[in-house]
Structure formats: structure tokens, C-alpha cells
Amino acid sequence: MKKLLLVFLFIGPIVFSQQELEEKTYFSEALYFNLSDYNRKADIAYRFNDYEKGKELFENFTSTHLEGSYMDNFKFRNLRKKEVQLYDFKKPVFLITYASWCVPSKGEIPALNELAAEYKDIDFVVLFWDRREKVKELAESFSKDISVVYVDESQNNGAYVVRQLKHSLGLPTCFLLSGDKKIMDIRRSVFPPLQTEEETAYRENYIALETSISNNLVNSYDEVYADNVQVE
């Protein structure tokens, strides 16, 4: 009887952990099963210039099928050409994707710089789809509190991450990830009208981004921290 009890104590938790692992759905898996249907509906909406419908479809698709899944451990490179994996960032992550030909909305970069300075318990990561030389030039606009990484498609590297993160949802796209890389929110950038004053555009971006961060990442971080304190 004692032997059976010992076996249960040592094996039981392991089996439970394996079950938990099997229940995780990853971003790439969620895309595989649901992206084609979204693309078909979105293509029809944009063909008829129904941008409100397109926006609605994007929000429904991401909230229903992608949020709650776990982001894959994608690989990038930093400006020193060193390979960086997403899971190298241990804190909650605010990830946004750009390219040199995709201009950030007016006021977005100053808002990101300000938020990165305020939220030290969050890793802010900007991912560029571009050549290193161009990314180095673009990176000068971002503060030292933001990690700038890139994938250079011209070198035929990172085809998997390009297909999953760039070609699936387009750009710019923001992903808010908890500490264990669970997708808490996916959102598009705010694009104020071109005639909007810089300060107004900055405030619009700051409020939208800060609201999303405080609603999805701050609570996530606090809960993880509280759990660690209780364990200790």
C-alpha cells in the first residue's frame, strides 16, 4: 500500500502536467484551422470596400480563435545579428510588427516610447520585416527601453515566422502576451487622420495602447507575481 502511495505521489503530478501541456493550443495551430475561412470572408468585404465589415471580421476572428492560444517560440535577430527567441523575453510582451514600407501611424512611436519607459515590468518588442541596415536606421526612432528585432526575408531566413506572423494578419499588428506567452489581445494600430495634430495623434495612440496594456498585461503580471509570492 505504501509503495502504491509513493508511486501516485511521484507519477500523479507528472501525468497532470502532461495533460495540461496537451491542452495548450498554439497560435500556429489556431491559424491553421481557422485562417482560410477568415481570409475568404475578409477578401469579400474588402473587395466591396466595406472596411467596417473587414474590421469587424478581424476583431471577431482574433477574439474567437486566436486570443487565449499561446504564441509559438518564434526566432528573430537583434541588431547585433544574434538570434533571439520570443521566449527569451521572460516578462509579459507587447509585440508590434512593422516594415520600412509600412509607415507607423502618426503619434504611435512617441506613445510606444513613453509607455515602454513607464511599464518596466513589460518587454516592448518591435519586429521589422526588413534588411538589417534599414532596420538599424529605423530603430533610432525607438527608445532604449524597446527591443528592436528583425527578419530579413531576402536571405530566405525565417520563412516559418514570416508566414505565421506577417502574411497571416498583415501589419502593423500588436500582440499582447502574458509572461507564459498566452495571447491576451490582438489589435491594429490607431490611424488618426493625416491632418491630425501631432500632440492629438500622440494622445490617441497613447490612450488606446495604455488601455490595452493595463487591461491585458498589468493584471496578468500581478497575478503571476502574487502566485510566486504565495509559493515562496
N, C-alpha and C positions, 0 to 999 in steps of 0.2 A: 504493500500500500504506500509506504514511504517513497519507494522508487517511482511509482506512478505519479505521485505528487510532485516529485522533483522534475520528472520529465515534462509535466504540464507547466510548471513554473518557468522552465527554460525554453521550451518549444512554443508554448502558447503565445507569448509576445511576438515571436518571430513570425508565426503564421499570420497574426493580426497585422503586422507591418507589411507583409507581402500583399495582403488583401487591400490595405489602404493604397499601396503603390499601384495595384491593378485598377483601382477605381479612378485614378487620375486620368483626365483627358487633356491631351496636349494641343496646343494651338494648331500645329500642322495637321493633326488628326481631325480636328473640328473643321478646318478649311477643306480638307479632302472630301468630307461627306456633305458639306453644305454650300461651298463656294459657287458651284456651277449654277445652282438654282438662283442664287442671288444675282450672279452676273447676267443671267438671262432676263430677269425682271428689270434690273438696273439699265441694261442696254436699251430696252424698250422705252423706259422713262426718259432717258437722255436723248434718244432718237427723236422724241417729240418735244424736246426742250422743257420737259416737266422736271425742273430742278428741285422743287419742293418734294415731289414724289421720290426722286432719287435720294434726297437727304433722308426722307422717312424710311426708305428701304435700307439704307446704310445703317441707320440707328437701330432698326428692328433686327437686322442681321447680326450686328455686333453684340447687341444686348442679349439676344436669344441664343446664339450659337457659339460666340467666342468668349464673352466675359464669363469668368468662372473656370475657364480652362487654364492650363499652365503654359507659359511661354517656353519654347524649346531653347536649349542652350546654344544659341547661335554664335558664330565666330566672326569677329571683325579684326581690324588692325587699328592701332593708335598711330599718332603722327610720327612715332619713332619706328614705325613699321613692325612693331611687336604684335603678335597675335593676342587678341583679347576675347575672352568668352563672356557671354552675358552673365553667367553665374559667378564670375569673378567679382561682380558687384554684390556685396552682401546685404546692403540696405534695400529698402523699397526703391524702385527705379521709376523715374519719369523719363521715358524714351520717346524721342521725336525724330522722324525721318525727313531728310531734305536731299536736294541735289542742286548743283550750281545753276541749272536752268529753271529750277522751281524757286522763285523768289519768296522768302518768308513774308508774311503779311506785315503791313506797317505797324510798328509798335511791339511786334512779337519778341524780337531778340532782347530789347531792353527789359521787357517783362520777365523773360526767362532768366536773365542775368540777376534781376532783383530777387526773384523767387529762390534761385539757387543760393544766393547769399543768406537768405532768411531761413531756409529749411536745410539745416546741416545734417539732419538725420535721413535725408533722401539723396540718392545718387541721380544727378541730372546727366543724361547721356544724349548727345546729338549724333545721329548716324547719317553720314553723307554717302550717296551713291555717286562716286566720282574718283578722279585721279588724286593721288596724294598731294601733288604740287598745288592743285586747285583747292583742295580741302585745307591745306596749310594757310593759304591766303584767306579763305572764308572763316577759318577758325579764329582769326584775330578779332572778330566782332563779338566773340563769346568770352565770358569771364573765366578766370582760372578755376572757378567752382564748378564748371561744366566740363565733363569728359567728352572730347570730340573723337569719334571713331569713323572709319570709312570702309567701304567695299569697292574695289576697283574692278568693274565688270570687264574692262578692256584687257585685263590679264587673265580672263577666264577663270578667276578665282571666286569662290563663294556663290556658285550657281544656285545651291540649295537655299541659302538665306535670301538671295535676290528673288527667287521665285516665291518664297513664302512671305517675306516682309514687304517687298516692293511691288511686285506685279499682282499680288492678291488684292490689296486695298488701296493702292495708289499712294500718293504723298502730296503734301505733308500729312502724316498721321501720327497721333500721340497715343502711346500705350502707357497706362499707369499700372505698375506691377508691385505686388506686395513683396515682402522680404523673401518669401519662398517662390517668387515669380508667378504667382497666381494673377491672372489678368483681372484687374478691378474695374477698369474703364478703358474704352477706346473712343477717341474723339478726333474730330477735324479741327484744324486751326480756325481762329476767328479772322475774317477778312473784312475789315471796315472799308467803306467806300474810299476810292483814291483821294477824294477831296477832303477826307477827314484830317483834322489837325493832328500833329504828332503826339501831343500830350493826350488827346482824347483817344487816339488809337491805342496808345500805351495802356491807358486805364481800362479800356475794353478788354484787351488781351490779359492784363494782369488779373482783373476780376474773374474772368472766365477760367483762367488757368488755376488761380488760387482756390476758387470754389471747388474745382475738380480734385485738386490735390488734398485739400482739407477734408473733403467728403470721402475720399477713397484711400489715401495713403497715410494720413496722420493717425487716424483711428487704428488702421492696420498695424502701424508701428507701435502704438501704445499698447495694443493687445498682446503683441509678441513680447514686448518688454515686460509687461505685467506677468505673463506666463513664466518667463525666465526668472523673475524675482521670486515667484511662488515656488518654483522648482528648487531654487537655491535655499 
